[in-house]
Structures are given as C-alpha cells and as structure tokens.
Amino acid sequence: MQKFELPKSLYNSQIHVIFGDRVKYSVTERDIDPQGRVLLPKGWRAEIKTKKVILLQTPEYVKILPKRKVDLTKYSNSIKVDLKAPLTDWHAVEKELLGKSLERFK
C-alpha cells in the first residue's frame, strides 16, 4: 500500500478526488485532542444526519462510517424455502430447517 502524504502547504486545506461520477474522496487532516477526539467536518455531519458512527479499525487506518438504519423488509420475500411445518409453530420450523441444513453434511 502506498502512503499518501500531504504537502505542507495543504495541511489546513481539503483535497477532493473524483473518479468519473462514481467515487468521491475528500481528504482532510485533523488534529487529535488530548482526550483522543477528532472533529468531523460540518458538511459531512450535516450530510449523514445521525449522531452515531461505526469505527472500522485496521493496523493502517481507522475508517468512520455513519450508522444507518437498514430496511430489512426488502429481504422479507427474497428466500424461498419448502416447509411442511406451519410458520405459526416456530420451534417446528426451526427443527425442520436445522434438519435440512445438517443433511448437507451427511
């Protein structure tokens, strides 16, 4: 992985990188205060419209992602399963599904 270093004249500026109309990166250098806090840009905070974020930490970097609600209803009719057990009896459904999944390993 190639390291990206900002020129000294750009330390308090923003760099915008755009690839076609699909990917946009905005690189901003921020200071970390003594308590370990980082101030996020106002425009980004206004755009994500949430006060919760997810931090993905690797040895090389920390990635900050907005925590968004996921619409699970779009997956509700995406799986087709042939069941004999009625859906009102969840224990029977679970037992049947578990039995079908274990059959693959026989």
C-alpha positions as CSV (number, residue, x, y, z in Angstrom):
1,M,0.0,0.0,0.0
2,Q,1.4,3.4,-1.0
3,K,1.4,6.0,1.7
4,F,-0.2,9.4,0.9
5,E,1.5,12.4,2.3
6,L,0.0,15.9,2.1
7,P,2.3,18.7,1.0
8,K,3.0,21.1,3.9
9,S,1.0,23.9,2.1
10,L,-2.2,21.8,2.2
11,Y,-2.3,20.8,5.8
12,N,-5.2,23.1,6.6
13,S,-7.0,22.5,3.3
14,Q,-9.2,19.9,1.7
15,I,-8.3,17.8,-1.3
16,H,-11.2,16.4,-3.4
17,V,-10.6,13.4,-5.7
18,I,-13.3,12.4,-8.1
19,F,-13.2,9.3,-10.4
20,G,-15.9,9.9,-13.1
21,D,-19.2,10.4,-11.4
22,R,-19.0,7.4,-9.1
23,V,-16.4,7.8,-6.3
24,K,-15.5,11.0,-4.5
25,Y,-12.9,11.3,-1.8
26,S,-12.3,14.2,0.4
27,V,-9.0,14.2,2.3
28,T,-8.8,16.5,5.3
29,E,-6.1,16.5,8.0
30,R,-7.4,16.9,11.6
31,D,-5.7,17.1,14.9
32,I,-6.5,14.7,17.7
33,D,-7.1,16.5,21.0
34,P,-5.6,15.2,24.4
35,Q,-8.8,13.2,25.0
36,G,-8.5,11.4,21.7
37,R,-11.3,13.2,19.9
38,V,-11.4,14.2,16.3
39,L,-13.6,16.9,14.9
40,L,-15.6,15.7,11.9
41,P,-16.2,18.2,9.1
42,K,-19.5,20.1,9.4
43,G,-20.6,19.3,5.9
44,W,-20.2,15.6,6.5
45,R,-22.1,15.7,9.8
46,A,-25.0,17.5,8.1
47,E,-25.0,15.1,5.2
48,I,-25.1,11.9,7.3
49,K,-27.9,13.1,9.6
50,T,-27.0,10.9,12.5
51,K,-25.0,11.2,15.7
52,K,-23.9,7.5,15.7
53,V,-20.9,6.3,13.7
54,I,-19.1,3.0,13.2
55,L,-15.3,2.9,13.5
56,L,-13.6,0.2,11.4
57,Q,-10.0,-0.1,12.8
58,T,-7.1,-1.8,10.9
59,P,-3.4,-1.6,11.7
60,E,-3.0,1.1,9.0
61,Y,-6.1,3.3,9.4
62,V,-9.4,4.0,11.1
63,K,-12.5,4.3,8.8
64,I,-15.5,6.3,10.1
65,L,-18.9,5.2,8.7
66,P,-22.3,6.6,9.5
67,K,-24.6,4.2,11.4
68,R,-27.8,3.9,9.3
69,K,-31.0,2.0,9.8
70,V,-31.2,-0.9,7.5
71,D,-34.6,-1.7,5.8
72,L,-34.9,-5.4,6.4
73,T,-38.3,-5.6,4.7
74,K,-36.6,-5.7,1.3
75,Y,-35.2,-9.1,2.2
76,S,-38.5,-10.5,3.6
77,N,-39.6,-12.2,0.4
78,S,-36.1,-12.9,-1.0
79,I,-35.7,-16.5,0.3
80,K,-37.8,-19.4,-0.8
81,V,-38.0,-22.5,1.5
82,D,-40.1,-25.5,1.1
83,L,-41.5,-26.1,4.6
84,K,-44.0,-28.6,5.9
85,A,-44.2,-27.1,9.3
86,P,-46.7,-24.2,9.8
87,L,-45.0,-20.8,10.3
88,T,-47.1,-20.3,13.5
89,D,-45.1,-23.1,15.2
90,W,-41.6,-21.6,15.1
91,H,-40.0,-24.5,17.0
92,A,-41.1,-26.9,14.3
93,V,-39.9,-24.6,11.6
94,E,-36.5,-24.2,13.3
95,K,-36.2,-28.0,13.7
96,E,-37.1,-28.6,10.1
97,L,-34.6,-26.0,8.8
98,L,-31.9,-27.3,11.1
99,G,-32.5,-30.8,9.9
100,K,-32.3,-29.7,6.2
101,S,-29.0,-27.9,6.8
102,L,-27.5,-30.9,8.6
103,E,-28.4,-33.2,5.7
104,R,-25.8,-31.4,3.5
105,F,-23.0,-32.7,5.8
106,K,-24.1,-36.4,5.6
